[in-house]
Amino acid sequence: MASTNDLKNGMVLNIDGQLWAVVEFQHVKPGKGPAFVRTKLKNVESGKNVDRTFNAGTKVETATVDRRTMQYLYNDGVSYVFMDTGTFEQTEVAPEIVGDASGFMLENQEAIVATNEGRVLFIELPASVELVVSYTEPGVVGDSATGRTKPATLETGAEIQVPLFIEQGEKIKVDTREGGSYLSRVKG
């Protein structure tokens, strides 16, 4: 149990038998009336976001979430296999839990696997990853100064929008949050 005064981003709460991650929170002390805590919560299993307000100091049940850095090994066609780098124990994760992250994972890449009571809740990738553009149409000379984009297929099979000057075979940095977006070229 914790108090709503102890909330932090990323903390997981057990509310009515469901697990909710704290996305945002704000302590509000109005001029009149008691203080309260306004939160934005994300359901760990369904991904649904809700806004919820608690009275300040209210007790909330926290869930124990074990976050471990694991290495992504391979996809066997049914599930994604991760290995704990400390114990070499392998964990199979269903495609529904991996979700969009699958488009930015390469074999042997590290990711954080969050579990609760032995059940995998979600996969957390680094904020950005470096991937090679496996296919994109050639850009037109002189178009590099504009902010226009074109579709590009990455080595993982994911498709994102990139600037017109990006060419096939180039390594780029991709933001893994919010479905992936182009950040920059990787030099070298």
SULSULSUL-V920867 format. One record per helix or strand of 2 or more residues. SS is the DSSP state (@ for helix, = for strand). FROM is the first residue (numbers start at 1). LEN is the number of residues. If there is no record, write none. Layout:
<<SS;FROM;LEN> <SS;FROM;LEN>>
//
This chain:
<<=;2;2> <@;4;3> <=;12;4> <=;18;11> <=;36;8> <=;49;7> <=;59;2> <=;66;10> <=;79;6> <=;90;5> <@;95;10> <=;110;7> <=;119;6> <=;128;9> <=;149;6> <=;159;5> <=;171;5> <@;177;3> <=;181;5>>
//
